Amino acid sequence: MATYKKRGYKPKTKVEKQIELEEESTTAEVFNTLDEGASKTEAFVEKNQKYIFVIIGIVAVAVLGSIGYREFIANPKQTTAMNDMFQAQKYFDQATTAVSKDSLYNLALNGGEGKFGMLDIIDEYSGTDAANLASYYAGTAYLRLKDYKNAVEHLSNFNGNDEVLAPLAKGNIGDAFVQLGQTEDALDYYEKAANMRDNEFTTPMYLYKAGNIALDLGQADKALSYFEKIKADYSKSTQATNIDVFIGKATVLANK
């Protein structure tokens, strides 16, 4: 009886048949291994499901708790704090341009018209961005009121990363140390303030202050480097107006 063969068909050799049998055997072993692994996993889950559910529950509570704290406690608390700080900030802003500054700075610190002052915001809303900002305002108000120790304390509690307030806080601490006669500390903070950010406002201002304190401390070389940096990099700044005079003074002292 004739058998139909497809064109190009070739009967399998013994070697090919042996390979095929081995592949089938290997595949079967793999599936058996997977079945055994699945059975062991099911047995483990069944045996320890109580503990697994407890762990899952703890993780879920932690995640939901974090979201809940942020959404229902932290954010509303921050909003309330900013609203309560509005009047104190208004007093502070008025003090910067008013003739009678001290009374307004005191109102900014302690509150008025039944509203919170910056010190109240710090106490009532500890841990919020509003309380952090209030530390800056309180420290600066104390500086203007010539209460330099409190100025250093509150400004040191301020943690800022922005372009202007962050270096201003460091620079204000430097100003307070100058008034306290701690010129080496003042120089340190002026240097920090100058290096924190690179802009046309705070950087040349604190390079200039650092240069002058360095001259007072007999560090003419350091002062010269600061004055020359102002001339080279911040030629349009207010501090650059008469900078050649300070460069000349620092050069003479450095060469002595």
C-alpha positions as CSV (number, residue, x, y, z in Angstrom):
1,M,0.0,0.0,0.0
2,A,1.4,3.3,-1.0
3,T,2.0,6.0,1.6
4,Y,1.7,9.7,0.8
5,K,4.7,11.7,1.7
6,K,4.8,15.5,1.8
7,R,7.3,17.1,-0.5
8,G,10.5,17.7,1.4
9,Y,9.5,15.3,4.2
10,K,12.3,13.4,5.7
11,P,11.9,10.6,8.3
12,K,13.4,11.3,11.7
13,T,16.6,9.7,12.5
14,K,17.2,7.8,15.8
15,V,19.2,10.7,17.2
16,E,16.4,13.2,16.5
17,K,13.8,10.8,18.1
18,Q,16.0,10.5,21.1
19,I,16.4,14.3,21.5
20,E,12.6,14.7,21.1
21,L,12.0,12.1,23.9
22,E,14.5,13.9,26.1
23,E,12.9,17.3,25.5
24,E,9.5,15.8,26.4
25,S,10.9,14.3,29.6
26,T,12.6,17.6,30.5
27,T,9.3,19.5,29.9
28,A,7.4,17.1,32.1
29,E,10.0,17.5,34.9
30,V,9.7,21.3,34.7
31,F,5.9,21.1,35.0
32,N,6.2,18.7,37.8
33,T,8.6,21.0,39.6
34,L,6.3,24.0,39.1
35,D,3.4,21.9,40.4
36,E,5.4,20.9,43.5
37,G,6.5,24.6,44.0
38,A,2.9,25.7,43.7
39,S,1.7,23.1,46.2
40,K,4.4,24.1,48.6
41,T,3.5,27.8,48.2
42,E,-0.2,27.0,48.8
43,A,0.7,24.9,51.8
44,F,2.9,27.7,53.2
45,V,0.1,30.3,52.6
46,E,-2.5,28.1,54.2
47,K,-0.3,27.4,57.2
48,N,0.8,31.0,57.7
49,Q,-2.1,33.0,56.3
50,K,-2.9,34.5,59.7
51,Y,0.6,36.1,59.9
52,I,0.5,37.1,56.2
53,F,-2.8,38.9,56.6
54,V,-1.4,40.6,59.7
55,I,1.6,41.9,57.8
56,I,-0.5,43.0,54.8
57,G,-2.8,44.7,57.3
58,I,0.1,46.5,59.0
59,V,1.5,47.7,55.6
60,A,-2.0,48.9,54.5
61,V,-2.6,50.7,57.7
62,A,0.8,52.4,57.4
63,V,0.2,53.5,53.9
64,L,-3.4,54.7,54.5
65,G,-2.3,56.3,57.7
66,S,0.4,58.3,55.9
67,I,-2.1,59.4,53.2
68,G,-4.7,60.1,55.9
69,Y,-2.3,62.2,58.0
70,R,-1.2,64.2,55.0
71,E,-4.7,64.7,53.6
72,F,-6.8,65.1,56.8
73,I,-4.3,66.5,59.3
74,A,-1.1,67.9,57.9
75,N,-2.6,69.8,54.9
76,P,-5.5,71.3,56.8
77,K,-3.2,72.2,59.7
78,Q,-0.9,74.0,57.3
79,T,-3.8,75.9,55.7
80,T,-5.1,77.0,59.2
81,A,-1.6,78.0,60.2
82,M,-1.1,80.2,57.2
83,N,-4.4,81.8,57.7
84,D,-3.6,82.5,61.4
85,M,-0.2,83.9,60.4
86,F,-1.7,86.4,57.9
87,Q,-2.1,89.3,60.4
88,A,1.4,88.8,61.9
89,Q,3.0,88.8,58.5
90,K,1.0,92.0,57.7
91,Y,2.5,93.7,60.8
92,F,6.0,92.6,59.7
93,D,5.6,93.9,56.2
94,Q,4.3,97.2,57.5
95,A,7.3,97.5,59.9
96,T,9.8,97.4,57.1
97,T,8.5,100.7,55.7
98,A,6.9,102.4,58.7
99,V,8.5,105.1,60.8
100,S,7.5,103.5,64.1
101,K,9.0,100.1,63.5
102,D,9.4,98.7,67.0
103,S,5.8,98.6,67.9
104,L,4.9,96.8,64.6
105,Y,7.7,94.3,65.0
106,N,6.4,93.6,68.5
107,L,2.9,93.1,67.1
108,A,4.4,90.7,64.5
109,L,6.0,88.7,67.2
110,N,3.2,88.7,69.8
111,G,0.1,89.3,67.8
112,G,-2.6,92.0,68.0
113,E,-6.3,92.5,67.4
114,G,-7.0,89.1,68.8
115,K,-4.7,87.4,66.1
116,F,-1.7,85.2,66.5
117,G,1.8,86.5,66.4
118,M,4.8,84.7,64.9
119,L,5.7,83.2,68.3
120,D,2.1,81.8,68.6
121,I,2.4,80.2,65.2
122,I,5.7,78.5,66.1
123,D,4.1,77.1,69.3
124,E,0.7,76.1,68.0
125,Y,1.7,74.7,64.6
126,S,5.1,73.1,65.3
127,G,6.3,71.0,62.3
128,T,4.4,72.9,59.6
129,D,5.9,75.0,56.9
130,A,4.1,78.0,58.4
131,A,5.9,77.5,61.8
132,N,9.2,77.2,59.9
133,L,8.6,80.5,58.1
134,A,7.5,82.1,61.3
135,S,10.9,81.3,62.7
136,Y,12.5,83.4,60.0
137,Y,10.1,86.3,60.6
138,A,10.5,86.1,64.4
139,G,14.3,86.0,64.1
140,T,14.4,88.9,61.7
141,A,12.0,90.9,64.0
142,Y,14.2,90.3,67.0
143,L,17.2,91.4,64.9
144,R,15.5,94.7,64.1
145,L,14.5,95.1,67.8
146,K,18.2,94.6,68.7
147,D,17.5,91.4,70.6
148,Y,20.4,89.6,69.0
149,K,20.4,86.4,71.1
150,N,16.8,85.7,70.3
151,A,17.4,86.6,66.7
152,V,20.2,84.0,66.4
153,E,18.0,81.4,68.2
154,H,15.0,81.8,65.9
155,L,16.9,82.3,62.7
156,S,18.9,79.1,63.4
157,N,15.6,77.2,63.7
158,F,14.6,78.3,60.2
159,N,15.2,75.6,57.5
160,G,14.9,77.1,54.0
161,N,16.0,76.1,50.5
162,D,14.7,78.9,48.5
163,E,16.7,81.4,46.5
164,V,16.5,84.4,48.8
165,L,15.2,83.6,52.3
166,A,17.7,80.8,52.9
167,P,20.8,83.1,52.4
168,L,19.1,86.0,54.1
169,A,18.5,83.9,57.2
170,K,22.2,83.0,57.4
171,G,23.2,86.5,56.7
172,N,20.9,87.9,59.4
173,I,22.6,85.5,61.9
174,G,25.9,87.0,60.7
175,D,24.5,90.5,61.4
176,A,23.4,89.5,64.9
177,F,26.9,88.1,65.7
178,V,28.5,91.3,64.5
179,Q,26.4,93.2,67.1
180,L,27.3,90.6,69.8
181,G,31.0,91.1,69.0
182,Q,31.4,87.6,67.7
183,T,33.1,88.6,64.5
184,E,34.6,85.2,63.7
185,D,31.1,83.6,63.9
186,A,29.8,86.5,61.8
187,L,32.4,85.8,59.1
188,D,31.4,82.1,59.0
189,Y,27.7,82.9,58.5
190,Y,28.4,85.6,55.9
191,E,30.5,83.1,54.0
192,K,27.7,80.5,54.3
193,A,25.1,83.1,53.1
194,A,27.3,84.1,50.1
195,N,27.9,80.5,49.0
196,M,24.3,79.2,49.5
197,R,23.0,80.7,46.3
198,D,24.4,82.4,43.2
199,N,22.3,85.5,42.5
200,E,22.7,89.2,41.9
201,F,21.2,90.2,45.2
202,T,22.3,88.1,48.2
203,T,25.6,86.8,46.8
204,P,27.5,90.1,46.3
205,M,25.9,91.6,49.5
206,Y,27.3,88.8,51.7
207,L,30.6,88.7,49.9
208,Y,31.0,92.4,50.6
209,K,30.1,91.9,54.3
210,A,32.4,88.9,54.6
211,G,35.2,90.9,53.0
212,N,34.9,93.8,55.5
213,I,34.8,91.4,58.5
214,A,37.8,89.6,57.1
215,L,39.7,92.9,56.9
216,D,38.8,93.6,60.6
217,L,40.1,90.1,61.5
218,G,43.4,90.7,59.7
219,Q,42.6,88.3,56.9
220,A,43.4,90.6,54.0
221,D,44.0,87.9,51.4
222,K,40.6,86.4,52.0
223,A,39.0,89.9,51.9
224,L,40.7,90.6,48.6
225,S,39.4,87.4,47.0
226,Y,35.9,88.4,48.0
227,F,36.1,91.9,46.7
228,E,37.7,90.8,43.4
229,K,34.9,88.2,43.0
230,I,32.3,91.0,43.3
231,K,34.1,93.0,40.7
232,A,34.5,90.1,38.3
233,D,31.1,88.4,38.7
234,Y,28.7,90.9,40.1
235,S,29.8,94.2,38.4
236,K,26.2,95.4,38.2
237,S,25.5,95.0,41.9
238,T,25.3,97.9,44.4
239,Q,28.3,96.5,46.2
240,A,30.4,96.8,43.0
241,T,30.0,100.6,42.9
242,N,33.1,101.5,45.0
243,I,34.6,98.0,45.0
244,D,38.0,99.3,43.7
245,V,38.5,101.2,46.9
246,F,38.1,98.1,48.9
247,I,40.3,96.1,46.5
248,G,43.0,98.7,46.9
249,K,42.7,98.7,50.7
250,A,42.8,94.9,50.9
251,T,45.8,94.7,48.5
252,V,47.8,97.1,50.6
253,L,47.1,95.2,53.8
254,A,47.8,91.8,52.1
255,N,51.2,93.0,50.9
256,K,52.3,94.3,54.3
